[in-house]
């Protein structure tokens, strides 16, 4: 179970990093940043749940 959760976290983090890497700072708005912060909060909660 924990191994599956860890793999899920790795996949989501990888997708998040790819998204951030492809961002154009000129077109990024607060809604985008809020969405990314929500994703990070979800990842943090998932990590805490498998500790």
N, C-alpha and C positions, 0 to 999 in steps of 0.2 A: 504494500500500500504506500509506504513512505517513498519507495523508489519510483513508483508511478507518479506520485505527486511531485517529486523532485524533477523528473523528466518534464512534466507539464510546466513547472516553473521555468525550467531552462528554455523550453520552446517559446513561452510567452515573453521571457526576457530578451531572447534573441530577436523575436519579431519587433519588440519595442525598440531595441537598439537600431535595427534596420530602419524603422520609421523615423527615428530621431536623426539618423545619419542622412536621410534623404530630404530633410526639411529645408525649405527655402526661408531663411530668416525674414526676408522682405515680405513674404505673404503669410507668415504665421501670426495668428491672433490669440487673444486670451482664451477663447473657446478651445483652441487646440491645446494650449498649455494646461487648461483645466482637465481636459480629457486625459492627457498624459499623466497628470498627477493622480487621477483616479485609478489609472492602470497600475501605477507604482504602489498605491495604497492597497489595491487588490493583491498584488504580488507579495507585499509585506505581510498581509494577513495570512496568505497561503503559507508563507515560510514559517510564520509563528505557529500555525496550526500543525506543522509536522515536526516541530522541535521536540 
